[in-house]
Every structure is written in C-alpha cells, then in structure tokens.
Amino acid sequence: MNAHFTPTGTVVDETVAAAPAVRPATETSRDVIRRLAENFSLEIAPVAAAKIAFFNEVLPEKSPVFVPVLPGTALADNVALVARLAQDGMRPVPHIAARRLSSYGELDDALSRFRETAGVEDVLVIAGDPAKASGPFRSSLDVLESGLLERHDISRVFVAGHPEPNPDIPVATARDFLLEKNVWARETGTVVEVVTQFSFSAKAIVAWEREMRAAGNELPIRVGLAGPTKPATLLKFAALCGVKASAGFAAKAGLKLTKLAGERAPDDVISGLVAAMLSDADSRIAGIHLFTFGGFAKAARWITAVADDRFTPNAKLTGFSVDS
C-alpha cells in the first residue's frame, strides 16, 4: 500500500517492540494469506498521488501509506502530500533518508511540520542512496540515535530489510545494522518493524528471514512486494533497485517478451511465503508492503480484496486470483 476493515497494528510486548500475532494451531493457508493482507501498507510517489482524487475512496481509514523522498527533493517537499493523506483519513509514513539530510535542523524542522500538519506518528528511516552523506547522518542508525524521533513523539519506526543483497551494503553489515536496531527498539520501547525491498522470490525472502532470526532478529517483518503491475514495468524497476532476481524473473514467471503487456500480481510469492510459514511457527513475517509503481488505486483494490477474503486459490495452492 480494504466491507472493509481497519488495518491491524502490531502488538507491543515486554521484550521486543512488536511481534507477530500468535498463530492458531488450526490456521490454514487461506487464513495466513488473509492475515498478512490485513496487515498491509502501500507506497506512493508524490507525482503518482496527483492521480488519486481522494485516498479514502480506495482505502479504508488509517491505512498506512508510505511517502518516499525522490532524488533531487528535500524531506520538507513531502509535507503537503503527507498532510493530504492525513486529511483523507490515512496514516502517512514519510521516508527519512539519512544521508540526504543536510543537518539536524533539517530533520528537526521536517518532523515538526509533519506532526503539526498531519499528526505523523510513523516514519520509515533508511540510509538513502548517496554514497556520501550530505550532513551529519551517515546511516539510519544515526537518525535513530539522534533523539529527534522521540522528541517529536514518533511512536513507530520502520527500518529496511534486504532479502536480496543490496549491492552497496555488504550482507554482514546489513545484518549487524538490523541487530543494532533490535537493541534500539528494546532500549527505547519504540515499536519497530522491518519493511523489505521488493523481491520476486519467496524462497529468497524465507531464507533471509530465517537467517536474520537465527542471528537474533526479533522485529516483525513486512515483506515488500510489487503490486499488480505490467511485467515490463517490474523488470525496469527491479533493475533500477538492484533486485538480483530481476535477471531471471521473466523466465521464472514463464513470460515471453511478446507478452509483457499483461499484468502480474504477487499472489504466487505470497503463496510461497505462506507455505513456509505454516511449517514455521516462529517466522517473523507479519504483513505485506506493496510498491505500486504508479498503479496505486489498482494495488489498493487488490490488497483490500485479499484482506476481505475475496480471493480464490488455484488447485495447487501456488497462487490465487482476486474475485471481481
């Protein structure tokens, strides 16, 4: 990122900022699909938001909507969109790209405006793309440890996860940063969730989640997936984002270059995740985050239909279709 529900929040416990709900022993694959879809979020770029007349016409109240900081823009440039999302009844989640911030004052001012105009309580904190920091923040952890989030009453923080290695971050470094964020969550009592970069591979996501859990991760994970999108668009964005699976995506999905005008939804990836989760009660996978690539309304309708139990699994339970 719907006769509709309010997306569920995560539950705070005594040892970890947030944890997935306890799973009933009789939970079915359909139950898990629906539960993951209920805990959804979506992402929209400011330019794409102009296509949405009213967000509350496509999403239920309090739906989390993430707002990225685009290259060449400043954090404060998103204040108007964040305020509009709040006015439409959404729960805006502005991105904070640490290495793009020029000063503590820039972050302090932006957080103040987000709170005043939209009552923002959630943010996503990432390192950001520039190889060299523009100011004092070299990493997302620097932002977390600055004290500014607590000063502005931010109650939930999302941090990044990379099931497919980020070409700019060594795997061991990414793992260590994630474990440090676990420590920060416990020490501050802040609700912290992981949102992953999008992937086309359930196998890669499951393997990464288990590896991070074995290393000590206790934070719940929202799996980043591409919303219903034309395959050609997916391939383009996957290449730009460094998703290694993009190279073999067309072949794995059985797509022909002459058939890239169709549309692909992430039901197969979700089904693969669910199959693994049913045999692993300790999985930290707790929700779905959809990257919408300009198709925000379409993605909103799709994920809310799944959450409303309006979908039909295929015979082999390797995917499902949303009921019209």
N, C-alpha and C positions, 0 to 999 in steps of 0.2 A: 503497500500500500503502500449481507450485510444485509419475512417478517421477522423482523430484524432483531439484532442483539447488540449489546454494548461490548466491545472487545474486552477481554479479561485482562487485568493487570497481573503482575507477578506477586507472589506471596513472600513477605519478609519472614525469615526465621531467625533463630538466635545465633547461628554460626556463620551464615552466608547472607549476603544482601538479598538474594532472591533465589527461588528454587522451583523446578517444575512441580506440578501437582502430583500427588500420589496416584498411581495408576491402579484401577481395579483389576483384580486377577482375571476377570472375565472380559476385559476390554478387547474389542475386535478391531480389525484393520480399519473398518469404517469409522469406529469411534475415535481412533487416533487421528485419522485424516481430518475429521471434523474438529477435533480438539486443537490440532495445530492451526487449522484455518481460523478458528475463533480468536486465537492469539496472533493476529496479523498486524502488519504495518505496511505502508506503501511509501514510495519516494516520488517526488515530483520536482522537476527543474522549474525555476521561475518562468522561463519562456513558455513552457507547456501549460502552466497554470492559467494563462490567458484564455485557453480553450475551455475551461471549466466555468460555467456561469455561476453555479452555487455548489460548493462541495457537499453540502448536506442533502443534495438531490441524488448523489451517487454513493454516499457512505453514511453509516449510522453515526449518531452523536458520539463524541470522544474518540473517534478513530485516530490512531497515531499516524501522522503524515510527516515524513522527513523532508527537509529542505536543504539541498546541497549548496555549497559555495562554489560557484563556477569559476574557472580560470579567468583572471582579469577583473574579478569583482572583489569587493570587500564584504566582511561579515555583516556590516550595517546595511548593506544593499538589500538584504533579505527581510528587513524589519517590516516592510509593507505587506509582503506575502504572508509572513508569519502572523501578522495582525489580522489579515483577511481570513486565514484558516481558523483562527480563534473565533472570529465573528460568525463564521459559518458553523460553529459548534464542534470543530475538530480539535485534536490535541497536537499542536505543532511541535516538531522536533528539529530545531535548527542544527545544522552541522557546524562544528568548530574545527577548523583545520589549523593545527598548532603552528606549523612552520610558515603559514601565510600571515600570521598576526605580527604587526609591527611593534606592538608594545603591550604592557599590562593595561595601560589606559584604554587601548582599543577594545580589548576583551571586556574590561570592566564596563565601558560605556555601552557596548552592544548588549551585554547581558542585562544591564539596567533598562535599556529600551525594550528588549524582548519581554521583560517582566511587566513593565508599565503598560505596554500597548497590547499584550496578548496573554499575560499571566503565565508565561512559559515556565514549566517545571521540569521538562525533559530536554536533554541535549545529546547529540552524538559527538564524541570527541575522537578525532583522528589525527594522525601526524600531518597528512597533506602531501601533495605532490612535489613541491620544490625540494631539490636536493640540499639546498642551503636555506637555513631559517632566515626569515625576514626580520625577526626580532628575538626576544629572549626565550621563546618556546621552541625547543628542538624536537620535542616528542609530545605525544598525547599525555604521557605521564607527567610532564612538566605542567600542563594545564591542570590536571587533576590535583597536583600537589601545591598549586598556587594559592589555594584557599578561596579563589574568586567564585567558584561554583557554590560553595556553602554560603558565602556572603550574600549571594543573590537567590537563596532558597531553592536551588536546583535539587530536586528530590530523587530523580532517576537519571542515570548516565548510561548511555550506550557506548560500547567500545568495539573496535573492529576485530574480526577474525578472518583468517585466510586458509580455507581448506585446500586451495591450490596456491602454492608458494608465491608470494609477491616477489617479482624479480629484483626489487630494490631493498628487500629485507631478508637477511639470512633466516632460515627456518628456526634455528636455535634462538636467535634474537627475538623473533616474533613470539616464540613460546615463553621466553623469560619475561617479556613485557606483559603478556597475558597473566602470568602468575603474579607479577607485581600488582596488577590491577585487582586481583583477588584479595591481596593483602590490603590494598587501599579501601576496598569495599568493606572488609571486616573492621578495619580501624576507624572508619568514618561513619559506618552504619548506613551508607548510601546504597540504594538499590542500583545494582549494576547488571547490565545484560550485554551479551555479545551479539553483534549483528555481523554476519559473514559477507564477504564478497560473493557475488553470484557464481554459481557453478552449474554445470550440466550433468554432473556425476554424483549420484547418490553414494556410490562406493567411496569416492574421494572424501565426501563430507563425513560419512560414518567413520572412516579410518582416522581422519583428522580429529573428530570429536573424541574418539576413544584414546588417541594418543595424548591429547591435551588433558583429558580426565585422568589418565594414568600419571601424568606429570604433576597433577594437583589442581586442575581447574574445577571449580565448583559453581561457576556462574552459569546461568541458563543461557541457551543459545537460540537466537532466531536465525534460521537458515535463509540466506539471500538467494532468491531465485528470479529468473527472468519471467515477467508476466506474459500473458498471451501476446505474442509478437511474431512478425514475419521472420522466418529463418535468416534471410539475408541481413536483416537489421541486427539479429542476435549475433551473427558472425562478426559483423562490423564492430559492435560494442565489445564483444569478447576479446577481439584482437587489441582494441584500444586499452582495455583494462588488464591485459596481460593474463587472461584466463587460458591456461595451457590446453585445457580440454577443447578449446575452440578449433584447434588444428584438425582434430578428428571428429568434431561434432557432426558434420554433415553425414559422414559415413556411418557413425554410430546410430544416428537417428534415421538412417535409411532414406536420406534426402538426395534428390538429384538436383544438379544445378539448374535444370529447366523447371524445377518445381519449387523454387524458393519464393514464389509469390503467395504461397499458402500461409498458414498460421500455426504456431506451435505453442501449447500451454505446458506448464511444468508438472502435469499430473503424473508422468512416469517417474520423475525424480522424487516427488512426494511419496509415491507408492513404494519406491525402493527404500526410502528412509523409514517408512512405517514398517516394512517387513523386518528391517534390522531392529527397530525399537521394540517390536513385540517380543523379541528374544533377549532383550537387554533392558531390564527394569531400571538400570542406573543411568541411562542415557540422559544427557543434559539438554538435548534438543527439545525446545519448548514452544516454538512458534515459527512463523513464516514471514519473511520480509520480501516484498515484491519490488523489483526495479521495473519501472513501467515504460521507459524508452519512448515517451510521447503518447503512449496509449493508456493514460491514467484511468479514464472512465471505464474502458474495456476491462482493465485489470481489477478495478474496484468491483464491477459486476461479477467477475469470475470468482474472486476470492470470497465474496459475500454469499454467493450461491453455494459454494462448498461449505462454508460455515453454517448455512441454513439447512444443510443436509439435502440439497437439491443436486445430487450428482449420482451417476450410475457407473459402478466399477465394471471393467471388462472381465471376461470369463477367467482369465489367468491372474487377475488382481495385480496386473503390472501397470495399470493406468486407469483413468476414469474420464467420463465426459460429463460436462455440466448440463443439467436439464434445462431446456428452453422454456 
